[in-house]
Amino acid sequence: MAFFADRFWAESYWHTNFWPVESASWAGYPVLPIDNRSVRKAVNMTETNLTSSGGVRQRNFQTKELFDFNMVHSMVSKAEARSVYDYWSANKSTAITLIWVDGEAYSVSFLGPPDIAHEKGQWWKVSAKLTGHAA
């Protein structure tokens, strides 16, 4: 009966918490569903200050618009969670191409190791933080 309860929980969770796409797409990255709690956030690299005459001066420190990504993969097996960590270990300092859920391509790098947490029963959650710009 416990298996049925876990399966029911998993199926109801799956239908309410994932983007309607199979996975993020990038070379070699494990193919896992993207949780709808995943976020792409624009990074503001401008500085605004007042001049001595009272005017406003704004400087832009980026040539391309930068984005931070928080990729969340919920309801994955322990082996799938481990595969994300292994991918990070092999590609810590490598720029990879990410196709976001809207089809836009980004050149991204990991900001650190992915966080792996146990959810319930046999299920795990992986969160990976990346940063990059449109390819």
C-alpha positions in Angstrom: 0.0 0.0 0.0 2.9 2.4 0.7 4.0 2.0 -2.9 0.6 3.0 -4.2 0.6 6.1 -1.9 4.0 7.1 -3.1 3.0 6.6 -6.7 -0.3 8.6 -6.3 1.7 11.4 -4.7 4.3 11.3 -7.4 1.7 11.4 -10.3 -0.3 14.2 -8.7 2.9 16.2 -8.0 4.2 15.6 -11.5 1.0 17.0 -13.2 1.1 20.2 -11.2 4.8 21.1 -10.9 6.5 20.6 -14.3 6.9 22.7 -17.5 5.2 21.1 -20.5 8.5 20.1 -21.9 10.6 16.9 -21.5 13.8 18.6 -20.3 16.4 21.2 -20.7 18.5 20.5 -23.7 22.3 20.8 -23.7 25.2 18.6 -24.8 25.7 15.7 -22.4 23.5 17.1 -19.6 21.3 14.4 -18.2 17.8 14.5 -19.8 15.5 15.3 -16.9 12.1 17.1 -16.5 12.4 20.8 -15.6 10.3 21.7 -12.5 8.2 24.8 -13.0 10.0 26.3 -10.0 13.0 26.7 -12.3 13.9 30.4 -12.9 15.7 32.5 -15.5 16.5 36.0 -14.1 18.1 38.9 -15.9 21.2 40.2 -14.1 21.6 44.0 -13.9 25.2 45.1 -14.3 24.7 48.8 -14.4 25.9 51.4 -11.9 23.9 54.6 -11.3 25.3 57.5 -9.3 24.9 61.3 -8.9 27.4 63.7 -10.4 28.7 66.7 -8.5 26.4 68.9 -10.5 23.3 66.9 -9.4 22.9 65.0 -12.6 22.5 61.2 -12.9 25.2 59.1 -14.5 24.6 55.5 -15.4 27.3 53.1 -16.7 26.7 49.7 -18.2 29.3 47.0 -17.4 28.0 44.3 -19.8 28.1 43.9 -23.5 25.5 41.1 -23.5 22.5 40.7 -21.3 23.4 38.2 -18.6 21.0 35.7 -17.0 21.1 33.6 -13.8 19.3 30.2 -14.0 18.1 28.1 -11.1 17.4 24.7 -12.7 15.2 22.5 -10.5 14.6 18.8 -11.2 12.1 17.2 -8.9 11.0 13.6 -8.6 14.1 12.1 -10.0 15.8 8.9 -8.9 19.0 8.8 -6.9 20.9 7.7 -10.0 19.5 10.6 -12.0 20.3 13.1 -9.3 23.8 11.7 -9.1 24.2 12.0 -12.9 23.7 15.8 -12.6 26.4 15.9 -10.0 28.7 13.8 -12.1 28.0 16.1 -15.1 28.9 19.1 -13.0 32.1 17.4 -11.9 33.2 16.9 -15.4 32.2 20.3 -16.7 32.8 22.7 -13.8 34.6 25.3 -15.8 33.2 24.6 -19.3 30.7 26.8 -21.1 27.7 24.7 -22.2 24.8 25.5 -24.4 21.4 25.5 -22.7 18.1 25.5 -24.6 15.6 27.1 -22.1 12.0 26.1 -22.0 11.0 28.9 -24.4 13.4 27.5 -27.1 16.1 30.3 -26.6 19.7 29.1 -26.6 22.1 30.3 -23.9 25.8 29.8 -23.3 26.0 29.1 -19.6 28.4 27.9 -16.8 27.8 26.4 -13.4 28.1 28.7 -10.5 28.8 25.8 -8.1 27.9 22.2 -7.4 24.3 21.2 -7.7 22.3 20.7 -4.5 20.8 17.3 -4.1 18.0 16.7 -1.5 15.8 13.7 -0.7 12.1 14.5 -1.3 10.0 11.4 -0.4 10.3 7.7 -0.7 12.6 7.0 -3.7 12.4 10.6 -5.1 15.1 13.2 -5.0 15.4 16.9 -6.0 18.3 18.5 -7.8 18.9 22.3 -8.0 21.7 23.6 -10.2 22.7 27.3 -10.5 24.0 28.5 -13.8 24.9 31.9 -15.3 25.3 33.0 -18.9 24.1 35.0 -21.9 22.1 34.4 -25.0 24.1 32.4 -27.5 
